[in-house]
């Protein structure tokens, strides 16, 4: 059986692709009735604590774990390790 060849692209084409990075701080499961009642000032409890690692997503796909840092009034994320996709899908904190 022949294995299909993967098309190779020049690195310059890959370098110009934009990737949206987002960070998941935690998750919560709420009844729809509670969600519909939410308004300004509502607090959503998360399954994470202050020092838990966050999920770093690239185009909504988990790529790494990280830690939150505050740098000059800005929030930043330091990458700590690669993501385990199975943990992400299982809802690991």
Phi and psi in degrees as GROMACS dihedral restraints (atoms count N, CA, C in turn):
[ dihedral_restraints ]
;  ai    aj    ak    al  type     phi  dphi    fc
    3     4     5     6     1   -87.5    20    10
    4     5     6     7     1   138.8    20    10
    6     7     8     9     1   -90.4    20    10
    7     8     9    10     1   127.8    20    10
    9    10    11    12     1   -64.4    20    10
   10    11    12    13     1   143.3    20    10
   12    13    14    15     1   -79.4    20    10
   13    14    15    16     1   141.7    20    10
   15    16    17    18     1   -85.4    20    10
   16    17    18    19     1   130.1    20    10
   18    19    20    21     1   -66.9    20    10
   19    20    21    22     1   131.6    20    10
   21    22    23    24     1   -97.2    20    10
   22    23    24    25     1   137.6    20    10
   24    25    26    27     1  -112.9    20    10
   25    26    27    28     1   145.1    20    10
   27    28    29    30     1   -59.9    20    10
   28    29    30    31     1   141.8    20    10
   30    31    32    33     1   -56.0    20    10
   31    32    33    34     1   -32.4    20    10
   33    34    35    36     1   -62.4    20    10
   34    35    36    37     1   -32.2    20    10
   36    37    38    39     1   -71.3    20    10
   37    38    39    40     1   -40.0    20    10
   39    40    41    42     1   -68.6    20    10
   40    41    42    43     1   -40.1    20    10
   42    43    44    45     1   -60.9    20    10
   43    44    45    46     1   -25.8    20    10
   45    46    47    48     1   -90.8    20    10
   46    47    48    49     1     0.5    20    10
   48    49    50    51     1   -80.3    20    10
   49    50    51    52     1   127.4    20    10
   51    52    53    54     1   -83.2    20    10
   52    53    54    55     1   138.8    20    10
   54    55    56    57     1  -125.6    20    10
   55    56    57    58     1   127.4    20    10
   57    58    59    60     1   -82.1    20    10
   58    59    60    61     1   125.1    20    10
   60    61    62    63     1  -104.4    20    10
   61    62    63    64     1   130.2    20    10
   63    64    65    66     1  -134.3    20    10
   64    65    66    67     1   163.1    20    10
   66    67    68    69     1  -129.2    20    10
   67    68    69    70     1   132.7    20    10
   69    70    71    72     1  -102.5    20    10
   70    71    72    73     1   116.6    20    10
   72    73    74    75     1   -79.5    20    10
   73    74    75    76     1   -34.4    20    10
   75    76    77    78     1   178.7    20    10
   76    77    78    79     1  -178.6    20    10
   78    79    80    81     1  -133.1    20    10
   79    80    81    82     1   162.4    20    10
   81    82    83    84     1  -152.5    20    10
   82    83    84    85     1   145.7    20    10
   84    85    86    87     1  -115.8    20    10
   85    86    87    88     1   123.1    20    10
   87    88    89    90     1  -128.1    20    10
   88    89    90    91     1   149.7    20    10
   90    91    92    93     1   -67.5    20    10
   91    92    93    94     1   146.5    20    10
   93    94    95    96     1   -55.1    20    10
   94    95    96    97     1   -37.2    20    10
   96    97    98    99     1   -60.2    20    10
   97    98    99   100     1   -39.2    20    10
   99   100   101   102     1   -69.6    20    10
  100   101   102   103     1   -40.4    20    10
  102   103   104   105     1   -60.9    20    10
  103   104   105   106     1   -42.5    20    10
  105   106   107   108     1   -67.9    20    10
  106   107   108   109     1   -25.2    20    10
  108   109   110   111     1   -84.3    20    10
  109   110   111   112     1   -10.6    20    10
  111   112   113   114     1   -67.1    20    10
  112   113   114   115     1   142.8    20    10
  114   115   116   117     1  -143.5    20    10
  115   116   117   118     1  -167.7    20    10
  117   118   119   120     1   -56.6    20    10
  118   119   120   121     1   132.1    20    10
  120   121   122   123     1    90.1    20    10
  121   122   123   124     1    -4.8    20    10
  123   124   125   126     1   -64.3    20    10
  124   125   126   127     1   144.4    20    10
  126   127   128   129     1  -110.3    20    10
  127   128   129   130     1   128.1    20    10
  129   130   131   132     1  -106.1    20    10
  130   131   132   133     1   115.2    20    10
  132   133   134   135     1   -72.0    20    10
  133   134   135   136     1   138.2    20    10
  135   136   137   138     1  -111.1    20    10
  136   137   138   139     1   160.8    20    10
  138   139   140   141     1   -86.0    20    10
  139   140   141   142     1    22.7    20    10
  141   142   143   144     1  -125.1    20    10
  142   143   144   145     1   154.7    20    10
  144   145   146   147     1  -111.6    20    10
  145   146   147   148     1   176.0    20    10
  147   148   149   150     1   -54.7    20    10
  148   149   150   151     1   -37.4    20    10
  150   151   152   153     1  -105.2    20    10
  151   152   153   154     1    10.7    20    10
  153   154   155   156     1   -70.0    20    10
  154   155   156   157     1   152.3    20    10
  156   157   158   159     1   -71.3    20    10
  157   158   159   160     1   151.2    20    10
  159   160   161   162     1  -104.3    20    10
  160   161   162   163     1   162.1    20    10
  162   163   164   165     1   -92.7    20    10
  163   164   165   166     1   133.6    20    10
  165   166   167   168     1  -106.4    20    10
  166   167   168   169     1   123.5    20    10
  168   169   170   171     1  -112.9    20    10
  169   170   171   172     1   141.7    20    10
  171   172   173   174     1  -116.5    20    10
  172   173   174   175     1   116.5    20    10
  174   175   176   177     1    50.1    20    10
  175   176   177   178     1    45.5    20    10
  177   178   179   180     1    67.5    20    10
  178   179   180   181     1    16.8    20    10
  180   181   182   183     1  -114.5    20    10
  181   182   183   184     1   130.2    20    10
  183   184   185   186     1   -65.1    20    10
  184   185   186   187     1   128.0    20    10
  186   187   188   189     1  -122.7    20    10
  187   188   189   190     1   -24.1    20    10
  189   190   191   192     1  -161.1    20    10
  190   191   192   193     1   168.3    20    10
  192   193   194   195     1  -112.5    20    10
  193   194   195   196     1   157.3    20    10
  195   196   197   198     1  -157.2    20    10
  196   197   198   199     1   173.5    20    10
  198   199   200   201     1  -118.5    20    10
  199   200   201   202     1   144.0    20    10
  201   202   203   204     1   -78.8    20    10
  202   203   204   205     1   137.5    20    10
  204   205   206   207     1  -132.8    20    10
  205   206   207   208     1   152.0    20    10
  207   208   209   210     1  -110.2    20    10
  208   209   210   211     1   122.6    20    10
  210   211   212   213     1  -129.3    20    10
  211   212   213   214     1   111.7    20    10
  213   214   215   216     1    48.3    20    10
  214   215   216   217     1    57.8    20    10
  216   217   218   219     1    64.7    20    10
  217   218   219   220     1    16.7    20    10
  219   220   221   222     1  -123.3    20    10
  220   221   222   223     1   147.3    20    10
  222   223   224   225     1   -90.2    20    10
  223   224   225   226     1   133.6    20    10
  225   226   227   228     1  -131.6    20    10
  226   227   228   229     1   160.4    20    10
  228   229   230   231     1  -123.1    20    10
  229   230   231   232     1   128.6    20    10
  231   232   233   234     1   -98.5    20    10
  232   233   234   235     1   124.9    20    10
  234   235   236   237     1   -70.2    20    10
  235   236   237   238     1   130.0    20    10
  237   238   239   240     1  -109.5    20    10
  238   239   240   241     1   -29.4    20    10
  240   241   242   243     1  -170.9    20    10
  241   242   243   244     1   164.0    20    10
  243   244   245   246     1   -66.4    20    10
  244   245   246   247     1   155.5    20    10
  246   247   248   249     1   -79.2    20    10
  247   248   249   250     1   148.8    20    10
  249   250   251   252     1  -105.0    20    10
  250   251   252   253     1   106.5    20    10
  252   253   254   255     1   -57.7    20    10
  253   254   255   256     1   -36.4    20    10
  255   256   257   258     1   -65.7    20    10
  256   257   258   259     1   -38.9    20    10
  258   259   260   261     1   -63.4    20    10
  259   260   261   262     1   -41.7    20    10
  261   262   263   264     1   -62.0    20    10
  262   263   264   265     1   -45.9    20    10
  264   265   266   267     1   -66.2    20    10
  265   266   267   268     1   -30.0    20    10
  267   268   269   270     1   -81.4    20    10
  268   269   270   271     1    -6.1    20    10
  270   271   272   273     1    83.0    20    10
  271   272   273   274     1    24.3    20    10
  273   274   275   276     1   -63.3    20    10
  274   275   276   277     1   139.9    20    10
